[in-house]
Amino acid sequence: PGDEVIIPAPYWVSYPDMALMAGGTPVPVACGPNANYKLTPEALEAAITPNTKWLLLNSPSNPTGAAYTKEELRGLADV
């Protein structure tokens, strides 16, 4: 309870509910067209709090179809 789950938005409709069902708190992070609908390291870092435990990330993204490159994934992992 109280653990935060970062969810890049737009996201599939059930992702926040999945976090809630597991006792977590969904934290949507806007990933708009300027970022090609992808989570950036800067946005991830800004969303992280002491309660953050998970990042729900899928590639290609559902519903946008955005796919992360190896370099983009490394950038997120470095955060």
PDB file with one MODEL, atoms N, CA, C and O in Angstrom:
MODEL        1
ATOM      1  N   PRO A   1       0.824  -1.206   0.000  1.00  0.00           N
ATOM      2  CA  PRO A   1       0.000   0.000   0.000  1.00  0.00           C
ATOM      3  C   PRO A   1       0.861   1.261   0.000  1.00  0.00           C
ATOM      4  O   PRO A   1       1.825   1.382   0.756  1.00  0.00           O
ATOM      5  N   GLY A   2       0.485   2.185  -0.864  1.00  0.00           N
ATOM      6  CA  GLY A   2       1.226   3.434  -0.950  1.00  0.00           C
ATOM      7  C   GLY A   2       2.359   3.414  -1.948  1.00  0.00           C
ATOM      8  O   GLY A   2       2.914   4.464  -2.274  1.00  0.00           O
ATOM      9  N   ASP A   3       2.717   2.228  -2.446  1.00  0.00           N
ATOM     10  CA  ASP A   3       3.773   2.153  -3.449  1.00  0.00           C
ATOM     11  C   ASP A   3       3.267   2.753  -4.758  1.00  0.00           C
ATOM     12  O   ASP A   3       2.154   2.466  -5.196  1.00  0.00           O
ATOM     13  N   GLU A   4       4.092   3.581  -5.369  1.00  0.00           N
ATOM     14  CA  GLU A   4       3.702   4.255  -6.601  1.00  0.00           C
ATOM     15  C   GLU A   4       4.176   3.486  -7.829  1.00  0.00           C
ATOM     16  O   GLU A   4       5.262   2.906  -7.849  1.00  0.00           O
ATOM     17  N   VAL A   5       3.324   3.502  -8.853  1.00  0.00           N
ATOM     18  CA  VAL A   5       3.615   2.861 -10.128  1.00  0.00           C
ATOM     19  C   VAL A   5       3.564   3.941 -11.204  1.00  0.00           C
ATOM     20  O   VAL A   5       2.496   4.489 -11.476  1.00  0.00           O
ATOM     21  N   ILE A   6       4.692   4.248 -11.810  1.00  0.00           N
ATOM     22  CA  ILE A   6       4.741   5.246 -12.875  1.00  0.00           C
ATOM     23  C   ILE A   6       4.217   4.612 -14.158  1.00  0.00           C
ATOM     24  O   ILE A   6       4.649   3.532 -14.561  1.00  0.00           O
ATOM     25  N   ILE A   7       3.265   5.319 -14.794  1.00  0.00           N
ATOM     26  CA  ILE A   7       2.633   4.812 -16.012  1.00  0.00           C
ATOM     27  C   ILE A   7       2.695   5.902 -17.078  1.00  0.00           C
ATOM     28  O   ILE A   7       2.000   6.911 -16.958  1.00  0.00           O
ATOM     29  N   PRO A   8       3.508   5.722 -18.114  1.00  0.00           N
ATOM     30  CA  PRO A   8       3.533   6.706 -19.200  1.00  0.00           C
ATOM     31  C   PRO A   8       2.157   6.808 -19.868  1.00  0.00           C
ATOM     32  O   PRO A   8       1.511   5.797 -20.146  1.00  0.00           O
ATOM     33  N   ALA A   9       1.727   8.038 -20.116  1.00  0.00           N
ATOM     34  CA  ALA A   9       0.416   8.277 -20.739  1.00  0.00           C
ATOM     35  C   ALA A   9       0.595   8.935 -22.092  1.00  0.00           C
ATOM     36  O   ALA A   9       1.454   9.806 -22.236  1.00  0.00           O
ATOM     37  N   PRO A  10      -0.189   8.547 -23.091  1.00  0.00           N
ATOM     38  CA  PRO A  10      -1.370   7.700 -22.994  1.00  0.00           C
ATOM     39  C   PRO A  10      -1.008   6.237 -22.725  1.00  0.00           C
ATOM     40  O   PRO A  10       0.061   5.750 -23.094  1.00  0.00           O
ATOM     41  N   TYR A  11      -1.943   5.572 -22.071  1.00  0.00           N
ATOM     42  CA  TYR A  11      -1.720   4.184 -21.665  1.00  0.00           C
ATOM     43  C   TYR A  11      -2.971   3.370 -21.952  1.00  0.00           C
ATOM     44  O   TYR A  11      -4.041   3.922 -22.209  1.00  0.00           O
ATOM     45  N   TRP A  12      -2.825   2.061 -21.906  1.00  0.00           N
ATOM     46  CA  TRP A  12      -3.963   1.177 -22.079  1.00  0.00           C
ATOM     47  C   TRP A  12      -4.882   1.344 -20.880  1.00  0.00           C
ATOM     48  O   TRP A  12      -4.417   1.533 -19.756  1.00  0.00           O
ATOM     49  N   VAL A  13      -6.157   1.275 -21.112  1.00  0.00           N
ATOM     50  CA  VAL A  13      -7.183   1.627 -20.136  1.00  0.00           C
ATOM     51  C   VAL A  13      -7.051   0.894 -18.800  1.00  0.00           C
ATOM     52  O   VAL A  13      -7.409   1.461 -17.768  1.00  0.00           O
ATOM     53  N   SER A  14      -6.564  -0.310 -18.780  1.00  0.00           N
ATOM     54  CA  SER A  14      -6.537  -1.089 -17.538  1.00  0.00           C
ATOM     55  C   SER A  14      -5.275  -0.898 -16.700  1.00  0.00           C
ATOM     56  O   SER A  14      -5.230  -1.386 -15.571  1.00  0.00           O
ATOM     57  N   TYR A  15      -4.256  -0.214 -17.200  1.00  0.00           N
ATOM     58  CA  TYR A  15      -3.006  -0.112 -16.441  1.00  0.00           C
ATOM     59  C   TYR A  15      -3.187   0.509 -15.059  1.00  0.00           C
ATOM     60  O   TYR A  15      -2.689  -0.060 -14.087  1.00  0.00           O
ATOM     61  N   PRO A  16      -3.874   1.650 -14.914  1.00  0.00           N
ATOM     62  CA  PRO A  16      -4.053   2.190 -13.560  1.00  0.00           C
ATOM     63  C   PRO A  16      -4.823   1.231 -12.646  1.00  0.00           C
ATOM     64  O   PRO A  16      -4.492   1.095 -11.468  1.00  0.00           O
ATOM     65  N   ASP A  17      -5.838   0.574 -13.183  1.00  0.00           N
ATOM     66  CA  ASP A  17      -6.602  -0.372 -12.372  1.00  0.00           C
ATOM     67  C   ASP A  17      -5.740  -1.544 -11.922  1.00  0.00           C
ATOM     68  O   ASP A  17      -5.916  -2.051 -10.814  1.00  0.00           O
ATOM     69  N   MET A  18      -4.816  -1.975 -12.762  1.00  0.00           N
ATOM     70  CA  MET A  18      -3.918  -3.063 -12.381  1.00  0.00           C
ATOM     71  C   MET A  18      -3.061  -2.645 -11.195  1.00  0.00           C
ATOM     72  O   MET A  18      -2.849  -3.432 -10.272  1.00  0.00           O
ATOM     73  N   ALA A  19      -2.567  -1.411 -11.215  1.00  0.00           N
ATOM     74  CA  ALA A  19      -1.774  -0.908 -10.091  1.00  0.00           C
ATOM     75  C   ALA A  19      -2.626  -0.849  -8.829  1.00  0.00           C
ATOM     76  O   ALA A  19      -2.180  -1.255  -7.756  1.00  0.00           O
ATOM     77  N   LEU A  20      -3.853  -0.343  -8.956  1.00  0.00           N
ATOM     78  CA  LEU A  20      -4.752  -0.248  -7.802  1.00  0.00           C
ATOM     79  C   LEU A  20      -5.085  -1.624  -7.237  1.00  0.00           C
ATOM     80  O   LEU A  20      -5.111  -1.803  -6.019  1.00  0.00           O
ATOM     81  N   MET A  21      -5.340  -2.591  -8.104  1.00  0.00           N
ATOM     82  CA  MET A  21      -5.668  -3.945  -7.648  1.00  0.00           C
ATOM     83  C   MET A  21      -4.512  -4.576  -6.879  1.00  0.00           C
ATOM     84  O   MET A  21      -4.728  -5.414  -6.004  1.00  0.00           O
ATOM     85  N   ALA A  22      -3.294  -4.174  -7.205  1.00  0.00           N
ATOM     86  CA  ALA A  22      -2.119  -4.703  -6.515  1.00  0.00           C
ATOM     87  C   ALA A  22      -1.785  -3.884  -5.268  1.00  0.00           C
ATOM     88  O   ALA A  22      -0.781  -4.143  -4.604  1.00  0.00           O
ATOM     89  N   GLY A  23      -2.635  -2.884  -4.946  1.00  0.00           N
ATOM     90  CA  GLY A  23      -2.406  -2.074  -3.756  1.00  0.00           C
ATOM     91  C   GLY A  23      -1.535  -0.868  -3.991  1.00  0.00           C
ATOM     92  O   GLY A  23      -1.146  -0.192  -3.039  1.00  0.00           O
ATOM     93  N   GLY A  24      -1.217  -0.580  -5.245  1.00  0.00           N
ATOM     94  CA  GLY A  24      -0.355   0.553  -5.567  1.00  0.00           C
ATOM     95  C   GLY A  24      -1.137   1.799  -5.918  1.00  0.00           C
ATOM     96  O   GLY A  24      -2.366   1.790  -5.989  1.00  0.00           O
ATOM     97  N   THR A  25      -0.398   2.866  -6.136  1.00  0.00           N
ATOM     98  CA  THR A  25      -0.959   4.146  -6.540  1.00  0.00           C
ATOM     99  C   THR A  25      -0.448   4.467  -7.936  1.00  0.00           C
ATOM    100  O   THR A  25       0.754   4.656  -8.120  1.00  0.00           O
ATOM    101  N   PRO A  26      -1.341   4.533  -8.931  1.00  0.00           N
ATOM    102  CA  PRO A  26      -0.883   4.866 -10.280  1.00  0.00           C
ATOM    103  C   PRO A  26      -0.454   6.324 -10.368  1.00  0.00           C
ATOM    104  O   PRO A  26      -1.113   7.212  -9.828  1.00  0.00           O
ATOM    105  N   VAL A  27       0.662   6.560 -11.058  1.00  0.00           N
ATOM    106  CA  VAL A  27       1.177   7.911 -11.277  1.00  0.00           C
ATOM    107  C   VAL A  27       1.340   8.091 -12.786  1.00  0.00           C
ATOM    108  O   VAL A  27       2.381   7.745 -13.345  1.00  0.00           O
ATOM    109  N   PRO A  28       0.307   8.635 -13.449  1.00  0.00           N
ATOM    110  CA  PRO A  28       0.419   8.859 -14.892  1.00  0.00           C
ATOM    111  C   PRO A  28       1.419   9.975 -15.191  1.00  0.00           C
ATOM    112  O   PRO A  28       1.442  10.997 -14.505  1.00  0.00           O
ATOM    113  N   VAL A  29       2.236   9.775 -16.211  1.00  0.00           N
ATOM    114  CA  VAL A  29       3.200  10.783 -16.654  1.00  0.00           C
ATOM    115  C   VAL A  29       2.915  11.058 -18.128  1.00  0.00           C
ATOM    116  O   VAL A  29       3.020  10.164 -18.968  1.00  0.00           O
ATOM    117  N   ALA A  30       2.556  12.299 -18.432  1.00  0.00           N
ATOM    118  CA  ALA A  30       2.193  12.669 -19.801  1.00  0.00           C
ATOM    119  C   ALA A  30       3.386  12.524 -20.741  1.00  0.00           C
ATOM    120  O   ALA A  30       4.479  13.013 -20.458  1.00  0.00           O
ATOM    121  N   CYS A  31       3.159  11.852 -21.851  1.00  0.00           N
ATOM    122  CA  CYS A  31       4.159  11.653 -22.899  1.00  0.00           C
ATOM    123  C   CYS A  31       3.496  12.032 -24.219  1.00  0.00           C
ATOM    124  O   CYS A  31       2.948  11.177 -24.914  1.00  0.00           O
ATOM    125  N   GLY A  32       3.547  13.287 -24.551  1.00  0.00           N
ATOM    126  CA  GLY A  32       2.809  13.793 -25.695  1.00  0.00           C
ATOM    127  C   GLY A  32       3.556  13.707 -27.006  1.00  0.00           C
ATOM    128  O   GLY A  32       4.614  13.085 -27.095  1.00  0.00           O
ATOM    129  N   PRO A  33       2.992  14.340 -28.027  1.00  0.00           N
ATOM    130  CA  PRO A  33       3.568  14.268 -29.371  1.00  0.00           C
ATOM    131  C   PRO A  33       4.962  14.880 -29.464  1.00  0.00           C
ATOM    132  O   PRO A  33       5.749  14.475 -30.320  1.00  0.00           O
ATOM    133  N   ASN A  34       5.284  15.840 -28.609  1.00  0.00           N
ATOM    134  CA  ASN A  34       6.627  16.434 -28.653  1.00  0.00           C
ATOM    135  C   ASN A  34       7.708  15.431 -28.272  1.00  0.00           C
ATOM    136  O   ASN A  34       8.868  15.591 -28.651  1.00  0.00           O
ATOM    137  N   ALA A  35       7.331  14.397 -27.522  1.00  0.00           N
ATOM    138  CA  ALA A  35       8.272  13.339 -27.138  1.00  0.00           C
ATOM    139  C   ALA A  35       7.982  12.054 -27.903  1.00  0.00           C
ATOM    140  O   ALA A  35       8.424  10.978 -27.500  1.00  0.00           O
ATOM    141  N   ASN A  36       7.241  12.159 -29.003  1.00  0.00           N
ATOM    142  CA  ASN A  36       6.852  10.985 -29.792  1.00  0.00           C
ATOM    143  C   ASN A  36       6.110   9.951 -28.949  1.00  0.00           C
ATOM    144  O   ASN A  36       6.214   8.748 -29.188  1.00  0.00           O
ATOM    145  N   TYR A  37       5.361  10.436 -27.963  1.00  0.00           N
ATOM    146  CA  TYR A  37       4.569   9.581 -27.067  1.00  0.00           C
ATOM    147  C   TYR A  37       5.435   8.587 -26.292  1.00  0.00           C
ATOM    148  O   TYR A  37       5.001   7.478 -25.979  1.00  0.00           O
ATOM    149  N   LYS A  38       6.666   9.004 -25.990  1.00  0.00           N
ATOM    150  CA  LYS A  38       7.581   8.155 -25.227  1.00  0.00           C
ATOM    151  C   LYS A  38       7.968   8.854 -23.929  1.00  0.00           C
ATOM    152  O   LYS A  38       8.047  10.081 -23.868  1.00  0.00           O
ATOM    153  N   LEU A  39       8.206   8.060 -22.902  1.00  0.00           N
ATOM    154  CA  LEU A  39       8.693   8.571 -21.633  1.00  0.00           C
ATOM    155  C   LEU A  39      10.150   8.969 -21.799  1.00  0.00           C
ATOM    156  O   LEU A  39      10.951   8.196 -22.326  1.00  0.00           O
ATOM    157  N   THR A  40      10.498  10.167 -21.355  1.00  0.00           N
ATOM    158  CA  THR A  40      11.884  10.621 -21.424  1.00  0.00           C
ATOM    159  C   THR A  40      12.552  10.440 -20.064  1.00  0.00           C
ATOM    160  O   THR A  40      11.865  10.378 -19.045  1.00  0.00           O
ATOM    161  N   PRO A  41      13.878  10.353 -20.036  1.00  0.00           N
ATOM    162  CA  PRO A  41      14.562  10.262 -18.750  1.00  0.00           C
ATOM    163  C   PRO A  41      14.228  11.442 -17.834  1.00  0.00           C
ATOM    164  O   PRO A  41      14.106  11.275 -16.621  1.00  0.00           O
ATOM    165  N   GLU A  42      14.083  12.628 -18.416  1.00  0.00           N
ATOM    166  CA  GLU A  42      13.775  13.811 -17.609  1.00  0.00           C
ATOM    167  C   GLU A  42      12.390  13.701 -16.970  1.00  0.00           C
ATOM    168  O   GLU A  42      12.216  14.027 -15.796  1.00  0.00           O
ATOM    169  N   ALA A  43      11.413  13.243 -17.743  1.00  0.00           N
ATOM    170  CA  ALA A  43      10.058  13.085 -17.206  1.00  0.00           C
ATOM    171  C   ALA A  43      10.017  11.982 -16.153  1.00  0.00           C
ATOM    172  O   ALA A  43       9.322  12.108 -15.146  1.00  0.00           O
ATOM    173  N   LEU A  44      10.757  10.907 -16.384  1.00  0.00           N
ATOM    174  CA  LEU A  44      10.817   9.823 -15.405  1.00  0.00           C
ATOM    175  C   LEU A  44      11.427  10.321 -14.105  1.00  0.00           C
ATOM    176  O   LEU A  44      10.889  10.078 -13.025  1.00  0.00           O
ATOM    177  N   GLU A  45      12.547  11.014 -14.211  1.00  0.00           N
ATOM    178  CA  GLU A  45      13.216  11.512 -13.007  1.00  0.00           C
ATOM    179  C   GLU A  45      12.309  12.453 -12.220  1.00  0.00           C
ATOM    180  O   GLU A  45      12.294  12.413 -10.990  1.00  0.00           O
ATOM    181  N   ALA A  46      11.554  13.296 -12.916  1.00  0.00           N
ATOM    182  CA  ALA A  46      10.659  14.243 -12.246  1.00  0.00           C
ATOM    183  C   ALA A  46       9.505  13.533 -11.537  1.00  0.00           C
ATOM    184  O   ALA A  46       8.971  14.054 -10.557  1.00  0.00           O
ATOM    185  N   ALA A  47       9.119  12.361 -12.016  1.00  0.00           N
ATOM    186  CA  ALA A  47       7.980  11.638 -11.441  1.00  0.00           C
ATOM    187  C   ALA A  47       8.361  10.755 -10.260  1.00  0.00           C
ATOM    188  O   ALA A  47       7.493  10.358  -9.482  1.00  0.00           O
ATOM    189  N   ILE A  48       9.627  10.448 -10.117  1.00  0.00           N
ATOM    190  CA  ILE A  48      10.064   9.530  -9.064  1.00  0.00           C
ATOM    191  C   ILE A  48      10.009  10.216  -7.702  1.00  0.00           C
ATOM    192  O   ILE A  48      10.460  11.349  -7.534  1.00  0.00           O
ATOM    193  N   THR A  49       9.439   9.491  -6.730  1.00  0.00           N
ATOM    194  CA  THR A  49       9.400   9.941  -5.340  1.00  0.00           C
ATOM    195  C   THR A  49       9.950   8.813  -4.468  1.00  0.00           C
ATOM    196  O   THR A  49      10.231   7.727  -4.976  1.00  0.00           O
ATOM    197  N   PRO A  50      10.107   9.050  -3.176  1.00  0.00           N
ATOM    198  CA  PRO A  50      10.540   7.953  -2.300  1.00  0.00           C
ATOM    199  C   PRO A  50       9.571   6.765  -2.296  1.00  0.00           C
ATOM    200  O   PRO A  50       9.954   5.661  -1.910  1.00  0.00           O
ATOM    201  N   ASN A  51       8.320   6.981  -2.722  1.00  0.00           N
ATOM    202  CA  ASN A  51       7.333   5.897  -2.747  1.00  0.00           C
ATOM    203  C   ASN A  51       7.287   5.146  -4.070  1.00  0.00           C
ATOM    204  O   ASN A  51       6.539   4.176  -4.195  1.00  0.00           O
ATOM    205  N   THR A  52       8.063   5.568  -5.057  1.00  0.00           N
ATOM    206  CA  THR A  52       8.053   4.909  -6.363  1.00  0.00           C
ATOM    207  C   THR A  52       8.704   3.534  -6.251  1.00  0.00           C
ATOM    208  O   THR A  52       9.821   3.391  -5.755  1.00  0.00           O
ATOM    209  N   LYS A  53       7.975   2.532  -6.726  1.00  0.00           N
ATOM    210  CA  LYS A  53       8.502   1.161  -6.704  1.00  0.00           C
ATOM    211  C   LYS A  53       8.548   0.527  -8.082  1.00  0.00           C
ATOM    212  O   LYS A  53       9.368  -0.358  -8.326  1.00  0.00           O
ATOM    213  N   TRP A  54       7.672   0.971  -8.998  1.00  0.00           N
ATOM    214  CA  TRP A  54       7.568   0.319 -10.295  1.00  0.00           C
ATOM    215  C   TRP A  54       7.415   1.326 -11.411  1.00  0.00           C
ATOM    216  O   TRP A  54       6.920   2.436 -11.216  1.00  0.00           O
ATOM    217  N   LEU A  55       7.850   0.912 -12.579  1.00  0.00           N
ATOM    218  CA  LEU A  55       7.603   1.628 -13.827  1.00  0.00           C
ATOM    219  C   LEU A  55       6.931   0.633 -14.764  1.00  0.00           C
ATOM    220  O   LEU A  55       7.502  -0.412 -15.078  1.00  0.00           O
ATOM    221  N   LEU A  56       5.727   0.952 -15.208  1.00  0.00           N
ATOM    222  CA  LEU A  56       5.031   0.096 -16.160  1.00  0.00           C
ATOM    223  C   LEU A  56       5.367   0.617 -17.550  1.00  0.00           C
ATOM    224  O   LEU A  56       4.866   1.662 -17.967  1.00  0.00           O
ATOM    225  N   LEU A  57       6.206  -0.106 -18.255  1.00  0.00           N
ATOM    226  CA  LEU A  57       6.673   0.333 -19.573  1.00  0.00           C
ATOM    227  C   LEU A  57       6.569  -0.834 -20.544  1.00  0.00           C
ATOM    228  O   LEU A  57       7.094  -1.917 -20.286  1.00  0.00           O
ATOM    229  N   ASN A  58       5.897  -0.608 -21.651  1.00  0.00           N
ATOM    230  CA  ASN A  58       5.873  -1.638 -22.688  1.00  0.00           C
ATOM    231  C   ASN A  58       6.246  -1.008 -24.019  1.00  0.00           C
ATOM    232  O   ASN A  58       5.970   0.164 -24.272  1.00  0.00           O
ATOM    233  N   SER A  59       6.871  -1.804 -24.854  1.00  0.00           N
ATOM    234  CA  SER A  59       7.329  -1.316 -26.149  1.00  0.00           C
ATOM    235  C   SER A  59       7.173  -2.447 -27.165  1.00  0.00           C
ATOM    236  O   SER A  59       7.776  -3.508 -27.004  1.00  0.00           O
ATOM    237  N   PRO A  60       6.372  -2.232 -28.206  1.00  0.00           N
ATOM    238  CA  PRO A  60       5.707  -0.985 -28.541  1.00  0.00           C
ATOM    239  C   PRO A  60       4.561  -0.691 -27.582  1.00  0.00           C
ATOM    240  O   PRO A  60       3.903  -1.588 -27.055  1.00  0.00           O
ATOM    241  N   SER A  61       4.358   0.593 -27.382  1.00  0.00           N
ATOM    242  CA  SER A  61       3.340   1.066 -26.456  1.00  0.00           C
ATOM    243  C   SER A  61       1.942   0.765 -26.977  1.00  0.00           C
ATOM    244  O   SER A  61       1.670   0.840 -28.175  1.00  0.00           O
ATOM    245  N   ASN A  62       1.073   0.427 -26.048  1.00  0.00           N
ATOM    246  CA  ASN A  62      -0.337   0.290 -26.380  1.00  0.00           C
ATOM    247  C   ASN A  62      -1.048   1.409 -25.641  1.00  0.00           C
ATOM    248  O   ASN A  62      -1.082   1.365 -24.411  1.00  0.00           O
ATOM    249  N   PRO A  63      -1.608   2.389 -26.288  1.00  0.00           N
ATOM    250  CA  PRO A  63      -2.225   2.366 -27.596  1.00  0.00           C
ATOM    251  C   PRO A  63      -1.484   3.115 -28.696  1.00  0.00           C
ATOM    252  O   PRO A  63      -1.956   3.117 -29.833  1.00  0.00           O
ATOM    253  N   THR A  64      -0.343   3.754 -28.415  1.00  0.00           N
ATOM    254  CA  THR A  64       0.263   4.637 -29.425  1.00  0.00           C
ATOM    255  C   THR A  64       1.109   3.908 -30.455  1.00  0.00           C
ATOM    256  O   THR A  64       1.277   4.400 -31.570  1.00  0.00           O
ATOM    257  N   GLY A  65       1.645   2.746 -30.106  1.00  0.00           N
ATOM    258  CA  GLY A  65       2.536   2.035 -31.012  1.00  0.00           C
ATOM    259  C   GLY A  65       3.969   2.535 -30.958  1.00  0.00           C
ATOM    260  O   GLY A  65       4.818   2.059 -31.711  1.00  0.00           O
ATOM    261  N   ALA A  66       4.251   3.498 -30.071  1.00  0.00           N
ATOM    262  CA  ALA A  66       5.611   4.025 -29.949  1.00  0.00           C
ATOM    263  C   ALA A  66       6.549   2.920 -29.468  1.00  0.00           C
ATOM    264  O   ALA A  66       6.257   2.226 -28.494  1.00  0.00           O
ATOM    265  N   ALA A  67       7.674   2.767 -30.156  1.00  0.00           N
ATOM    266  CA  ALA A  67       8.663   1.750 -29.799  1.00  0.00           C
ATOM    267  C   ALA A  67       9.956   2.439 -29.385  1.00  0.00           C
ATOM    268  O   ALA A  67      10.426   3.360 -30.053  1.00  0.00           O
ATOM    269  N   TYR A  68      10.521   1.982 -28.277  1.00  0.00           N
ATOM    270  CA  TYR A  68      11.751   2.566 -27.748  1.00  0.00           C
ATOM    271  C   TYR A  68      12.971   1.941 -28.413  1.00  0.00           C
ATOM    272  O   TYR A  68      12.997   0.742 -28.688  1.00  0.00           O
ATOM    273  N   THR A  69      13.973   2.765 -28.665  1.00  0.00           N
ATOM    274  CA  THR A  69      15.251   2.258 -29.157  1.00  0.00           C
ATOM    275  C   THR A  69      16.059   1.748 -27.969  1.00  0.00           C
ATOM    276  O   THR A  69      15.730   2.026 -26.816  1.00  0.00           O
ATOM    277  N   LYS A  70      17.112   1.005 -28.263  1.00  0.00           N
ATOM    278  CA  LYS A  70      17.992   0.517 -27.204  1.00  0.00           C
ATOM    279  C   LYS A  70      18.578   1.692 -26.416  1.00  0.00           C
ATOM    280  O   LYS A  70      18.709   1.621 -25.194  1.00  0.00           O
ATOM    281  N   GLU A  71      18.927   2.766 -27.119  1.00  0.00           N
ATOM    282  CA  GLU A  71      19.508   3.935 -26.461  1.00  0.00           C
ATOM    283  C   GLU A  71      18.489   4.619 -25.549  1.00  0.00           C
ATOM    284  O   GLU A  71      18.833   5.065 -24.454  1.00  0.00           O
ATOM    285  N   GLU A  72      17.234   4.699 -26.002  1.00  0.00           N
ATOM    286  CA  GLU A  72      16.196   5.304 -25.163  1.00  0.00           C
ATOM    287  C   GLU A  72      15.957   4.475 -23.905  1.00  0.00           C
ATOM    288  O   GLU A  72      15.772   5.030 -22.822  1.00  0.00           O
ATOM    289  N   LEU A  73      15.960   3.160 -24.043  1.00  0.00           N
ATOM    290  CA  LEU A  73      15.784   2.294 -22.881  1.00  0.00           C
ATOM    291  C   LEU A  73      16.959   2.417 -21.920  1.00  0.00           C
ATOM    292  O   LEU A  73      16.772   2.403 -20.703  1.00  0.00           O
ATOM    293  N   ARG A  74      18.166   2.536 -22.458  1.00  0.00           N
ATOM    294  CA  ARG A  74      19.338   2.738 -21.594  1.00  0.00           C
ATOM    295  C   ARG A  74      19.215   4.041 -20.815  1.00  0.00           C
ATOM    296  O   ARG A  74      19.546   4.103 -19.630  1.00  0.00           O
ATOM    297  N   GLY A  75      18.731   5.093 -21.501  1.00  0.00           N
ATOM    298  CA  GLY A  75      18.543   6.379 -20.833  1.00  0.00           C
ATOM    299  C   GLY A  75      17.572   6.276 -19.674  1.00  0.00           C
ATOM    300  O   GLY A  75      17.803   6.862 -18.616  1.00  0.00           O
ATOM    301  N   LEU A  76      16.478   5.532 -19.862  1.00  0.00           N
ATOM    302  CA  LEU A  76      15.520   5.340 -18.773  1.00  0.00           C
ATOM    303  C   LEU A  76      16.137   4.500 -17.657  1.00  0.00           C
ATOM    304  O   LEU A  76      15.940   4.793 -16.478  1.00  0.00           O
ATOM    305  N   ALA A  77      16.876   3.465 -18.023  1.00  0.00           N
ATOM    306  CA  ALA A  77      17.505   2.605 -17.021  1.00  0.00           C
ATOM    307  C   ALA A  77      18.530   3.369 -16.196  1.00  0.00           C
ATOM    308  O   ALA A  77      18.714   3.076 -15.015  1.00  0.00           O
ATOM    309  N   ASP A  78      19.193   4.337 -16.797  1.00  0.00           N
ATOM    310  CA  ASP A  78      20.189   5.126 -16.069  1.00  0.00           C
ATOM    311  C   ASP A  78      19.565   5.984 -14.978  1.00  0.00           C
ATOM    312  O   ASP A  78      20.228   6.339 -14.004  1.00  0.00           O
ATOM    313  N   VAL A  79      18.290   6.314 -15.142  1.00  0.00           N
ATOM    314  CA  VAL A  79      17.601   7.109 -14.117  1.00  0.00           C
ATOM    315  C   VAL A  79      17.419   6.243 -12.888  1.00  0.00           C
ATOM    316  O   VAL A  79      16.861   6.698 -11.889  1.00  0.00           O
TER     317      VAL A  79
ENDMDL
END
